[in-house]
Amino acid sequence: MKLRTVAIASMLGMLSSSAAAYVMTDGPRPARAIQVAMAAATSAVDLPEPPGPRFVAGEVLRVEGRLGHEQLSASGSRETYVMFEVAGGEGAGRKRAPLDIALVIDRSGSMAGG
């Protein structure tokens, strides 16, 4: 197959897929409808204050969590760290051996089966 034939076929494929995506999606919504929907959504919901970068919860099982950053920049790196400490409450009673636990969250998709 010649290079020119491949280039024309790929251009036609891109053009047809773009046209199909344009036809199948909804058109632009009127700005007034968006403003009304946003006003209704913001007035109907009272959002609580976001928690700080540190929290402690629980009595029987105490969980303490800390974030690496209180806020993340929208334009910068979106990577932060979190540390959790889980311990028995004051009334736990028995002495237990120390235990370490690690949690790994893989969002790369490389571990997806299939």
Secondary structure as UniProt FT lines:
FT   HELIX           3..24
FT   HELIX           31..44
FT   STRAND          54..57
FT   STRAND          61..67
FT   STRAND          82..88
FT   TURN            90..91
FT   TURN            110..111
//
